[in-house]
Amino acid sequence: MGISHWFFFELLNFMEKPNIGLLKIAMVQTDLFWKGVTANLAMLEEKIWTIDQQVDLIVLPEMFSTGFTMDAAEMAEPMNFTTCKWMKQMAAQTNAVLTGSIIIKENSNYYNRLLWVTPEGHVSWYDKRHLFRMAEEDQSFSMGLGRITFDLKGWKVFPQICYDLRFPVWTRNRMENGSFEYDLVLFVANWPSPRINAWDILLKARAVENLSYAIGVNRVGQDGNGIPYSGHSGAYDFKGAQIAFSEIKEEILIVELDHQELEHYREKFPAWKDADDFDIRS
Protein backbone atom coordinates (compact mmCIF):
# COMPACT_ATOMS: atom_id res chain seq x y z
CA MET A 1 0.00 0.00 0.00
CA GLY A 2 1.40 3.40 -0.96
CA ILE A 3 1.89 6.20 1.58
CA SER A 4 -1.07 8.21 0.27
CA HIS A 5 -3.40 5.18 0.37
CA TRP A 6 -2.20 4.25 3.87
CA PHE A 7 -2.80 7.81 5.11
CA PHE A 8 -6.29 7.86 3.59
CA PHE A 9 -7.13 4.50 5.21
CA GLU A 10 -5.92 5.67 8.63
CA LEU A 11 -7.85 8.93 8.22
CA LEU A 12 -11.06 7.01 7.52
CA ASN A 13 -10.50 4.88 10.61
CA PHE A 14 -10.00 8.01 12.70
CA MET A 15 -13.12 9.69 11.30
CA GLU A 16 -15.26 6.60 11.94
CA LYS A 17 -14.33 6.48 15.65
CA PRO A 18 -16.48 8.78 17.78
CA ASN A 19 -14.57 11.22 19.96
CA ILE A 20 -15.94 10.16 23.35
CA GLY A 21 -14.79 12.37 26.19
CA LEU A 22 -14.61 12.13 29.96
CA LEU A 23 -17.45 10.88 32.17
CA LYS A 24 -17.85 12.40 35.62
CA ILE A 25 -19.77 10.36 38.19
CA ALA A 26 -20.96 11.04 41.76
CA MET A 27 -21.14 7.89 43.92
CA VAL A 28 -23.42 8.40 46.94
CA GLN A 29 -22.46 6.10 49.82
CA THR A 30 -24.97 6.59 52.62
CA ASP A 31 -26.90 5.14 55.52
CA LEU A 32 -30.62 4.57 54.89
CA PHE A 33 -33.78 4.94 56.96
CA TRP A 34 -35.46 1.54 57.31
CA LYS A 35 -38.58 1.51 55.14
CA GLY A 36 -38.73 5.29 55.33
CA VAL A 37 -39.34 6.53 51.80
CA THR A 38 -40.05 10.16 52.69
CA ALA A 39 -37.08 10.36 55.07
CA ASN A 40 -34.71 8.76 52.55
CA LEU A 41 -35.71 11.03 49.70
CA ALA A 42 -35.32 14.13 51.88
CA MET A 43 -31.93 12.95 53.14
CA LEU A 44 -30.68 12.05 49.68
CA GLU A 45 -31.85 15.35 48.24
CA GLU A 46 -29.77 17.21 50.83
CA LYS A 47 -26.74 15.08 50.01
CA ILE A 48 -27.14 15.56 46.26
CA TRP A 49 -27.21 19.34 46.69
CA THR A 50 -23.81 19.20 48.40
CA ILE A 51 -22.25 18.11 45.10
CA ASP A 52 -20.40 21.31 44.17
CA GLN A 53 -19.52 20.48 40.59
CA GLN A 54 -21.35 19.43 37.45
CA VAL A 55 -21.47 15.66 37.03
CA ASP A 56 -22.94 13.46 34.32
CA LEU A 57 -24.26 10.66 36.53
CA ILE A 58 -25.37 10.38 40.17
CA VAL A 59 -25.45 6.82 41.54
CA LEU A 60 -27.51 5.80 44.60
CA PRO A 61 -27.42 2.40 46.37
CA GLU A 62 -29.74 -0.57 45.90
CA MET A 63 -33.27 -0.02 47.33
CA PHE A 64 -32.23 3.49 48.30
CA SER A 65 -35.75 4.54 49.30
CA THR A 66 -36.45 1.65 51.71
CA GLY A 67 -33.36 -0.37 52.56
CA PHE A 68 -33.07 -4.03 51.55
CA THR A 69 -36.48 -5.22 52.70
CA MET A 70 -38.37 -8.29 51.55
CA ASP A 71 -41.70 -6.63 52.43
CA ALA A 72 -42.32 -6.02 48.75
CA ALA A 73 -46.11 -5.78 48.92
CA GLU A 74 -45.89 -3.18 51.67
CA MET A 75 -43.15 -1.00 50.18
CA ALA A 76 -43.61 -1.30 46.40
CA GLU A 77 -44.56 1.63 44.19
CA PRO A 78 -45.93 1.61 40.67
CA MET A 79 -43.84 3.22 37.98
CA ASN A 80 -43.98 7.03 37.80
CA PHE A 81 -45.09 7.33 41.42
CA THR A 82 -43.43 9.09 44.38
CA THR A 83 -39.80 7.97 44.04
CA CYS A 84 -39.75 7.95 40.26
CA LYS A 85 -41.17 11.48 40.15
CA TRP A 86 -38.58 12.59 42.71
CA MET A 87 -35.84 11.12 40.54
CA LYS A 88 -37.14 13.01 37.52
CA GLN A 89 -37.14 16.22 39.52
CA MET A 90 -33.61 15.72 40.82
CA ALA A 91 -32.27 14.74 37.40
CA ALA A 92 -33.78 17.86 35.84
CA GLN A 93 -32.50 20.16 38.59
CA THR A 94 -28.96 18.77 38.59
CA ASN A 95 -28.80 18.25 34.82
CA ALA A 96 -27.42 14.77 35.50
CA VAL A 97 -28.67 11.23 35.02
CA LEU A 98 -29.86 9.77 38.34
CA THR A 99 -29.82 6.02 38.98
CA GLY A 100 -30.39 3.51 41.79
CA SER A 101 -32.82 0.68 42.51
CA ILE A 102 -36.24 0.73 44.19
CA ILE A 103 -39.12 -1.73 44.69
CA ILE A 104 -41.58 -1.59 41.80
CA LYS A 105 -44.95 -3.30 41.43
CA GLU A 106 -45.96 -4.21 37.89
CA ASN A 107 -49.24 -6.10 37.50
CA SER A 108 -48.99 -8.80 40.18
CA ASN A 109 -45.17 -8.90 40.19
CA TYR A 110 -42.60 -7.10 42.32
CA TYR A 111 -39.18 -6.14 40.97
CA ASN A 112 -35.92 -4.89 42.43
CA ARG A 113 -35.64 -2.36 39.61
CA LEU A 114 -32.79 -0.02 38.79
CA LEU A 115 -34.17 3.18 37.28
CA TRP A 116 -32.11 5.29 34.88
CA VAL A 117 -33.62 8.78 34.78
CA THR A 118 -32.34 11.47 32.42
CA PRO A 119 -32.58 15.26 32.89
CA GLU A 120 -35.17 15.27 30.09
CA GLY A 121 -37.40 12.96 32.14
CA HIS A 122 -36.87 9.76 30.18
CA VAL A 123 -36.95 6.64 32.37
CA SER A 124 -35.31 3.31 31.48
CA TRP A 125 -34.71 0.37 33.79
CA TYR A 126 -33.03 -2.92 34.58
CA ASP A 127 -34.67 -5.61 36.74
CA LYS A 128 -32.33 -7.55 39.02
CA ARG A 129 -31.52 -10.92 37.47
CA HIS A 130 -29.98 -12.79 40.41
CA LEU A 131 -32.22 -12.66 43.45
CA PHE A 132 -30.50 -13.24 46.79
CA ARG A 133 -32.04 -16.51 47.93
CA MET A 134 -30.22 -16.45 51.28
CA ALA A 135 -32.50 -13.54 52.24
CA GLU A 136 -35.46 -15.12 50.36
CA GLU A 137 -35.44 -12.33 47.81
CA ASP A 138 -36.45 -14.95 45.25
CA GLN A 139 -39.63 -15.58 47.27
CA SER A 140 -40.67 -11.91 47.26
CA PHE A 141 -39.53 -10.64 43.87
CA SER A 142 -39.70 -11.67 40.22
CA MET A 143 -36.45 -12.25 38.35
CA GLY A 144 -35.46 -9.91 35.58
CA LEU A 145 -34.74 -11.54 32.23
CA GLY A 146 -33.30 -8.84 30.02
CA ARG A 147 -29.88 -7.23 29.61
CA ILE A 148 -29.71 -3.55 28.77
CA THR A 149 -27.08 -0.89 28.24
CA PHE A 150 -27.62 2.82 28.65
CA ASP A 151 -25.96 5.46 26.49
CA LEU A 152 -24.48 8.49 28.23
CA LYS A 153 -22.35 10.96 26.26
CA GLY A 154 -21.31 8.12 23.94
CA TRP A 155 -20.41 5.84 26.86
CA LYS A 156 -22.17 2.48 27.08
CA VAL A 157 -23.14 1.73 30.68
CA PHE A 158 -24.17 -1.76 31.79
CA PRO A 159 -26.27 -1.75 35.00
CA GLN A 160 -26.26 -4.54 37.59
CA ILE A 161 -27.64 -4.96 41.11
CA CYS A 162 -25.74 -6.37 44.11
CA TYR A 163 -25.87 -10.22 43.95
CA ASP A 164 -25.43 -10.00 40.13
CA LEU A 165 -21.77 -9.28 40.94
CA ARG A 166 -21.15 -12.96 41.75
CA PHE A 167 -22.09 -14.19 38.26
CA PRO A 168 -19.46 -13.39 35.62
CA VAL A 169 -21.30 -15.09 32.75
CA TRP A 170 -24.21 -12.65 33.07
CA THR A 171 -21.78 -9.74 33.23
CA ARG A 172 -19.60 -10.81 30.26
CA ASN A 173 -18.76 -7.92 27.98
CA ARG A 174 -19.55 -9.19 24.49
CA MET A 175 -18.56 -7.88 21.10
CA GLU A 176 -21.40 -6.51 19.00
CA ASN A 177 -20.75 -5.53 15.38
CA GLY A 178 -17.07 -5.06 16.11
CA SER A 179 -17.50 -3.01 19.28
CA PHE A 180 -17.76 -3.75 22.97
CA GLU A 181 -21.20 -4.12 24.51
CA TYR A 182 -20.27 -1.71 27.29
CA ASP A 183 -17.53 0.58 28.62
CA LEU A 184 -18.62 0.76 32.26
CA VAL A 185 -20.26 -1.92 34.39
CA LEU A 186 -22.19 -0.35 37.26
CA PHE A 187 -23.27 -2.13 40.45
CA VAL A 188 -25.65 -0.69 43.05
CA ALA A 189 -25.79 -2.70 46.26
CA ASN A 190 -26.75 -3.43 49.85
CA TRP A 191 -23.75 -5.73 50.36
CA PRO A 192 -23.30 -6.63 54.06
CA SER A 193 -20.10 -6.34 56.09
CA PRO A 194 -19.50 -10.08 56.72
CA ARG A 195 -18.95 -10.66 52.98
CA ILE A 196 -17.33 -7.35 52.06
CA ASN A 197 -14.06 -9.02 51.06
CA ALA A 198 -15.89 -10.81 48.25
CA TRP A 199 -17.33 -7.48 47.09
CA ASP A 200 -13.86 -5.95 46.85
CA ILE A 201 -12.42 -8.93 44.96
CA LEU A 202 -15.29 -9.39 42.52
CA LEU A 203 -15.72 -5.73 41.66
CA LYS A 204 -12.08 -5.53 40.63
CA ALA A 205 -12.35 -8.84 38.74
CA ARG A 206 -15.36 -7.68 36.73
CA ALA A 207 -13.30 -4.71 35.50
CA VAL A 208 -10.25 -6.76 34.52
CA GLU A 209 -12.02 -9.65 32.80
CA ASN A 210 -14.34 -7.37 30.81
CA LEU A 211 -11.78 -4.73 29.77
CA SER A 212 -14.03 -2.02 31.15
CA TYR A 213 -14.35 0.38 34.04
CA ALA A 214 -16.28 -0.97 37.04
CA ILE A 215 -18.07 1.03 39.71
CA GLY A 216 -19.86 -0.28 42.79
CA VAL A 217 -21.97 1.85 45.14
CA ASN A 218 -22.80 0.23 48.48
CA ARG A 219 -24.48 1.55 51.64
CA VAL A 220 -23.28 1.96 55.22
CA GLY A 221 -25.03 1.67 58.59
CA GLN A 222 -27.34 -1.04 59.91
CA ASP A 223 -30.72 -2.03 58.48
CA GLY A 224 -33.95 -2.93 60.25
CA ASN A 225 -32.92 -6.58 60.39
CA GLY A 226 -29.75 -5.72 62.28
CA ILE A 227 -27.48 -6.38 59.29
CA PRO A 228 -24.39 -4.11 59.16
CA TYR A 229 -22.97 -2.54 56.00
CA SER A 230 -19.46 -1.18 55.63
CA GLY A 231 -19.55 0.66 52.32
CA HIS A 232 -16.40 -0.04 50.30
CA SER A 233 -17.91 1.79 47.33
CA GLY A 234 -15.23 1.85 44.69
CA ALA A 235 -14.24 2.61 41.13
CA TYR A 236 -11.71 0.53 39.17
CA ASP A 237 -10.16 0.89 35.77
CA PHE A 238 -9.78 -1.79 33.08
CA LYS A 239 -6.53 -3.05 34.66
CA GLY A 240 -8.07 -3.34 38.11
CA ALA A 241 -6.38 -0.20 39.43
CA GLN A 242 -8.36 1.59 42.12
CA ILE A 243 -9.57 5.05 41.09
CA ALA A 244 -11.66 5.82 44.17
CA PHE A 245 -12.62 4.00 47.37
CA SER A 246 -14.58 4.73 50.56
CA GLU A 247 -14.75 2.67 53.73
CA ILE A 248 -17.24 2.88 56.61
CA LYS A 249 -18.59 6.42 56.36
CA GLU A 250 -21.18 8.45 54.56
CA GLU A 251 -19.44 10.06 51.62
CA ILE A 252 -19.92 11.18 48.04
CA LEU A 253 -17.07 10.12 45.77
CA ILE A 254 -16.49 11.99 42.51
CA VAL A 255 -14.71 10.04 39.79
CA GLU A 256 -13.77 10.97 36.24
CA LEU A 257 -13.36 8.22 33.66
CA ASP A 258 -11.36 8.59 30.44
CA HIS A 259 -12.68 6.77 27.37
CA GLN A 260 -9.54 7.34 25.31
CA GLU A 261 -7.43 5.53 27.91
CA LEU A 262 -9.89 2.63 27.79
CA GLU A 263 -9.77 2.45 23.98
CA HIS A 264 -5.98 2.57 23.97
CA TYR A 265 -5.73 -0.32 26.43
CA ARG A 266 -8.26 -2.43 24.50
CA GLU A 267 -6.18 -2.00 21.36
CA LYS A 268 -2.89 -2.66 23.15
CA PHE A 269 -4.13 -5.70 25.09
CA PRO A 270 -6.91 -7.37 23.03
CA ALA A 271 -7.63 -10.29 25.37
CA TRP A 272 -11.24 -10.20 24.18
CA LYS A 273 -10.16 -11.89 20.95
CA ASP A 274 -9.47 -15.10 22.89
CA ALA A 275 -12.67 -15.13 24.94
CA ASP A 276 -14.96 -18.18 24.79
CA ASP A 277 -18.30 -17.70 23.11
CA PHE A 278 -21.55 -18.88 24.69
CA ASP A 279 -25.29 -18.27 24.91
CA ILE A 280 -27.17 -17.32 28.07
CA ARG A 281 -30.36 -19.27 28.68
CA SER A 282 -33.21 -17.31 30.19
C-alpha positions as CSV (number, residue, x, y, z in Angstrom):
1,M,0.0,0.0,0.0
2,G,1.4,3.4,-1.0
3,I,1.9,6.2,1.6
4,S,-1.1,8.2,0.3
5,H,-3.4,5.2,0.4
6,W,-2.2,4.2,3.9
7,F,-2.8,7.8,5.1
8,F,-6.3,7.9,3.6
9,F,-7.1,4.5,5.2
10,E,-5.9,5.7,8.6
11,L,-7.9,8.9,8.2
12,L,-11.1,7.0,7.5
13,N,-10.5,4.9,10.6
14,F,-10.0,8.0,12.7
15,M,-13.1,9.7,11.3
16,E,-15.3,6.6,11.9
17,K,-14.3,6.5,15.7
18,P,-16.5,8.8,17.8
19,N,-14.6,11.2,20.0
20,I,-15.9,10.2,23.4
21,G,-14.8,12.4,26.2
22,L,-14.6,12.1,30.0
23,L,-17.4,10.9,32.2
24,K,-17.9,12.4,35.6
25,I,-19.8,10.4,38.2
26,A,-21.0,11.0,41.8
27,M,-21.1,7.9,43.9
28,V,-23.4,8.4,46.9
29,Q,-22.5,6.1,49.8
30,T,-25.0,6.6,52.6
31,D,-26.9,5.1,55.5
32,L,-30.6,4.6,54.9
33,F,-33.8,4.9,57.0
34,W,-35.5,1.5,57.3
35,K,-38.6,1.5,55.1
36,G,-38.7,5.3,55.3
37,V,-39.3,6.5,51.8
38,T,-40.1,10.2,52.7
39,A,-37.1,10.4,55.1
40,N,-34.7,8.8,52.6
41,L,-35.7,11.0,49.7
42,A,-35.3,14.1,51.9
43,M,-31.9,13.0,53.1
44,L,-30.7,12.1,49.7
45,E,-31.9,15.4,48.2
46,E,-29.8,17.2,50.8
47,K,-26.7,15.1,50.0
48,I,-27.1,15.6,46.3
49,W,-27.2,19.3,46.7
50,T,-23.8,19.2,48.4
51,I,-22.2,18.1,45.1
52,D,-20.4,21.3,44.2
53,Q,-19.5,20.5,40.6
54,Q,-21.4,19.4,37.5
55,V,-21.5,15.7,37.0
56,D,-22.9,13.5,34.3
57,L,-24.3,10.7,36.5
58,I,-25.4,10.4,40.2
59,V,-25.4,6.8,41.5
60,L,-27.5,5.8,44.6
61,P,-27.4,2.4,46.4
62,E,-29.7,-0.6,45.9
63,M,-33.3,0.0,47.3
64,F,-32.2,3.5,48.3
65,S,-35.7,4.5,49.3
66,T,-36.4,1.7,51.7
67,G,-33.4,-0.4,52.6
68,F,-33.1,-4.0,51.6
69,T,-36.5,-5.2,52.7
70,M,-38.4,-8.3,51.5
71,D,-41.7,-6.6,52.4
72,A,-42.3,-6.0,48.7
73,A,-46.1,-5.8,48.9
74,E,-45.9,-3.2,51.7
75,M,-43.2,-1.0,50.2
76,A,-43.6,-1.3,46.4
77,E,-44.6,1.6,44.2
78,P,-45.9,1.6,40.7
79,M,-43.8,3.2,38.0
80,N,-44.0,7.0,37.8
81,F,-45.1,7.3,41.4
82,T,-43.4,9.1,44.4
83,T,-39.8,8.0,44.0
84,C,-39.8,7.9,40.3
85,K,-41.2,11.5,40.1
86,W,-38.6,12.6,42.7
87,M,-35.8,11.1,40.5
88,K,-37.1,13.0,37.5
89,Q,-37.1,16.2,39.5
90,M,-33.6,15.7,40.8
91,A,-32.3,14.7,37.4
92,A,-33.8,17.9,35.8
93,Q,-32.5,20.2,38.6
94,T,-29.0,18.8,38.6
95,N,-28.8,18.2,34.8
96,A,-27.4,14.8,35.5
97,V,-28.7,11.2,35.0
98,L,-29.9,9.8,38.3
99,T,-29.8,6.0,39.0
100,G,-30.4,3.5,41.8
101,S,-32.8,0.7,42.5
102,I,-36.2,0.7,44.2
103,I,-39.1,-1.7,44.7
104,I,-41.6,-1.6,41.8
105,K,-44.9,-3.3,41.4
106,E,-46.0,-4.2,37.9
107,N,-49.2,-6.1,37.5
108,S,-49.0,-8.8,40.2
109,N,-45.2,-8.9,40.2
110,Y,-42.6,-7.1,42.3
111,Y,-39.2,-6.1,41.0
112,N,-35.9,-4.9,42.4
113,R,-35.6,-2.4,39.6
114,L,-32.8,0.0,38.8
115,L,-34.2,3.2,37.3
116,W,-32.1,5.3,34.9
117,V,-33.6,8.8,34.8
118,T,-32.3,11.5,32.4
119,P,-32.6,15.3,32.9
120,E,-35.2,15.3,30.1
121,G,-37.4,13.0,32.1
122,H,-36.9,9.8,30.2
123,V,-36.9,6.6,32.4
124,S,-35.3,3.3,31.5
125,W,-34.7,0.4,33.8
126,Y,-33.0,-2.9,34.6
127,D,-34.7,-5.6,36.7
128,K,-32.3,-7.6,39.0
129,R,-31.5,-10.9,37.5
130,H,-30.0,-12.8,40.4
131,L,-32.2,-12.7,43.5
132,F,-30.5,-13.2,46.8
133,R,-32.0,-16.5,47.9
134,M,-30.2,-16.5,51.3
135,A,-32.5,-13.5,52.2
136,E,-35.5,-15.1,50.4
137,E,-35.4,-12.3,47.8
138,D,-36.5,-15.0,45.3
139,Q,-39.6,-15.6,47.3
140,S,-40.7,-11.9,47.3
141,F,-39.5,-10.6,43.9
142,S,-39.7,-11.7,40.2
143,M,-36.5,-12.3,38.4
144,G,-35.5,-9.9,35.6
145,L,-34.7,-11.5,32.2
146,G,-33.3,-8.8,30.0
147,R,-29.9,-7.2,29.6
148,I,-29.7,-3.6,28.8
149,T,-27.1,-0.9,28.2
150,F,-27.6,2.8,28.7
151,D,-26.0,5.5,26.5
152,L,-24.5,8.5,28.2
153,K,-22.3,11.0,26.3
154,G,-21.3,8.1,23.9
155,W,-20.4,5.8,26.9
156,K,-22.2,2.5,27.1
157,V,-23.1,1.7,30.7
158,F,-24.2,-1.8,31.8
159,P,-26.3,-1.8,35.0
160,Q,-26.3,-4.5,37.6
161,I,-27.6,-5.0,41.1
162,C,-25.7,-6.4,44.1
163,Y,-25.9,-10.2,43.9
164,D,-25.4,-10.0,40.1
165,L,-21.8,-9.3,40.9
166,R,-21.2,-13.0,41.7
167,F,-22.1,-14.2,38.3
168,P,-19.5,-13.4,35.6
169,V,-21.3,-15.1,32.7
170,W,-24.2,-12.7,33.1
171,T,-21.8,-9.7,33.2
172,R,-19.6,-10.8,30.3
173,N,-18.8,-7.9,28.0
174,R,-19.6,-9.2,24.5
175,M,-18.6,-7.9,21.1
176,E,-21.4,-6.5,19.0
177,N,-20.7,-5.5,15.4
178,G,-17.1,-5.1,16.1
179,S,-17.5,-3.0,19.3
180,F,-17.8,-3.8,23.0
181,E,-21.2,-4.1,24.5
182,Y,-20.3,-1.7,27.3
183,D,-17.5,0.6,28.6
184,L,-18.6,0.8,32.3
185,V,-20.3,-1.9,34.4
186,L,-22.2,-0.3,37.3
187,F,-23.3,-2.1,40.5
188,V,-25.6,-0.7,43.1
189,A,-25.8,-2.7,46.3
190,N,-26.7,-3.4,49.8
191,W,-23.8,-5.7,50.4
192,P,-23.3,-6.6,54.1
193,S,-20.1,-6.3,56.1
194,P,-19.5,-10.1,56.7
195,R,-18.9,-10.7,53.0
196,I,-17.3,-7.3,52.1
197,N,-14.1,-9.0,51.1
198,A,-15.9,-10.8,48.2
199,W,-17.3,-7.5,47.1
200,D,-13.9,-5.9,46.9
201,I,-12.4,-8.9,45.0
202,L,-15.3,-9.4,42.5
203,L,-15.7,-5.7,41.7
204,K,-12.1,-5.5,40.6
205,A,-12.3,-8.8,38.7
206,R,-15.4,-7.7,36.7
207,A,-13.3,-4.7,35.5
208,V,-10.3,-6.8,34.5
209,E,-12.0,-9.7,32.8
210,N,-14.3,-7.4,30.8
211,L,-11.8,-4.7,29.8
212,S,-14.0,-2.0,31.2
213,Y,-14.3,0.4,34.0
214,A,-16.3,-1.0,37.0
215,I,-18.1,1.0,39.7
216,G,-19.9,-0.3,42.8
217,V,-22.0,1.8,45.1
218,N,-22.8,0.2,48.5
219,R,-24.5,1.6,51.6
220,V,-23.3,2.0,55.2
221,G,-25.0,1.7,58.6
222,Q,-27.3,-1.0,59.9
223,D,-30.7,-2.0,58.5
224,G,-33.9,-2.9,60.2
225,N,-32.9,-6.6,60.4
226,G,-29.7,-5.7,62.3
227,I,-27.5,-6.4,59.3
228,P,-24.4,-4.1,59.2
229,Y,-23.0,-2.5,56.0
230,S,-19.5,-1.2,55.6
231,G,-19.6,0.7,52.3
232,H,-16.4,0.0,50.3
233,S,-17.9,1.8,47.3
234,G,-15.2,1.8,44.7
235,A,-14.2,2.6,41.1
236,Y,-11.7,0.5,39.2
237,D,-10.2,0.9,35.8
238,F,-9.8,-1.8,33.1
239,K,-6.5,-3.0,34.7
240,G,-8.1,-3.3,38.1
241,A,-6.4,-0.2,39.4
242,Q,-8.4,1.6,42.1
243,I,-9.6,5.0,41.1
244,A,-11.7,5.8,44.2
245,F,-12.6,4.0,47.4
246,S,-14.6,4.7,50.6
247,E,-14.8,2.7,53.7
248,I,-17.2,2.9,56.6
249,K,-18.6,6.4,56.4
250,E,-21.2,8.5,54.6
251,E,-19.4,10.1,51.6
252,I,-19.9,11.2,48.0
253,L,-17.1,10.1,45.8
254,I,-16.5,12.0,42.5
255,V,-14.7,10.0,39.8
256,E,-13.8,11.0,36.2
257,L,-13.4,8.2,33.7
258,D,-11.4,8.6,30.4
259,H,-12.7,6.8,27.4
260,Q,-9.5,7.3,25.3
261,E,-7.4,5.5,27.9
262,L,-9.9,2.6,27.8
263,E,-9.8,2.4,24.0
264,H,-6.0,2.6,24.0
265,Y,-5.7,-0.3,26.4
266,R,-8.3,-2.4,24.5
267,E,-6.2,-2.0,21.4
268,K,-2.9,-2.7,23.1
269,F,-4.1,-5.7,25.1
270,P,-6.9,-7.4,23.0
271,A,-7.6,-10.3,25.4
272,W,-11.2,-10.2,24.2
273,K,-10.2,-11.9,20.9
274,D,-9.5,-15.1,22.9
275,A,-12.7,-15.1,24.9
276,D,-15.0,-18.2,24.8
277,D,-18.3,-17.7,23.1
278,F,-21.5,-18.9,24.7
279,D,-25.3,-18.3,24.9
280,I,-27.2,-17.3,28.1
281,R,-30.4,-19.3,28.7
282,S,-33.2,-17.3,30.2
